């Protein structure tokens, strides 16, 4: 198992445990459940630009969790996310995500 595979497993297990669901359940299952719940709450109203809305809603917590996981190390967080460090920093500024120094 590669280092990335181990991190992926740890992150999946941590998210599942924190949410009280079965360990190892793919992230896509959580996302699908959240999307269904969101659409159900619209009571038949049709959302517009759902794709952009969802990406906007997910990006900030994804970045925040990556920074938590890497203990504030932006270089490691960028690698984890598959972004350059410059792109990560741009997104941090864009979304106003507070940055604490690496531990």
Steps between C-alpha positions, in 0.01 A plus 500: 500500500642836400515804728217662304286186530555502877404868525190440288396210724564700816304800370208280389494317833525821701213662311287191533567459872430865575168471321404173669480304177676182402876523473639496148187620322602692187475877517274497194233323705497782754488756219214323323302485823560872564395593143182294524414660833566848360280442195223348713496812719437715192146357486495470121669833428766465232841638596711677240872462464510211749844388385662836575307531827614158624863560408488835678352341810753216508820689421536693825447209742722281282782753526442546872508127568815459289668774704387338825625161382840645411511707821496826306780403260388664176752317284377162626135610477553607140655162419215320674248698294693463174554875472805717474580695815435824310153380399423398857606841630287669233198296609568580866493873419199466270291326764640689797615182669704588808849357495690412812874436492611140466556327833 
